[in-house]
């Protein structure tokens, strides 16, 4: 296919042409990955030796080794040598995946507004889902245990900072409990971004007694709504919480960029 750009003819590569440019180890790694996905193999199961035969993959031993290295790096397999060795399926570690995704934004981090644009959509949905589907007693206890970490007045600035992180942990716990694992993963990813951003760390370290009380108010009300199965109330509470949290974070971020007057105080 060609396209016109001024008086010049531009050749637009087709999918088949793009596929031919991929390195052979990547193609082989995808083929093995597809077999694992289409089979009944579970984490811990051995990858059948015949799948990795040179003649079956039409690849040299060197190419196959590179393909296996790619799959190991992706966290899909692990290899063992010696008696009983071979290639074995592994479950991808969520923590490693989140770390790799965070690195995508290492040099161009998203803005606070970008993150909250998603949080305002994702987390209310997760709250409503929890209320609609219900949570087990163990799940409620896990959430309440997180809340208890910041119920008491902090005795130091470092303890107040830990309480801020515990408040984020509440949201992460709730995200992991829902049946929609994709929404939950997105929520946890956004929370990880907030934890890692320098501007957010500095904001979380600023004393603000009112912030802890506000978070407690929302979360106590939210737990009651979830327990009662009131999905729309849970959705509204979480949305309002996100809106207020975003306003606070944006306000504090703006304050970092202008000099603070000698008499300025914030005891909210």
Secondary structure as UniProt FT lines:
FT   STRAND          2..5
FT   TURN            6..7
FT   STRAND          8..11
FT   HELIX           15..20
FT   HELIX           24..38
FT   TURN            43..44
FT   HELIX           49..52
FT   HELIX           54..57
FT   HELIX           61..73
FT   TURN            74..75
FT   STRAND          77..80
FT   TURN            83..84
FT   STRAND          86..89
FT   HELIX           94..104
FT   HELIX           112..133
FT   HELIX           137..148
FT   TURN            149..150
FT   HELIX           157..177
FT   HELIX           181..196
FT   HELIX           198..204
FT   HELIX           209..228
FT   HELIX           231..256
FT   TURN            262..263
//
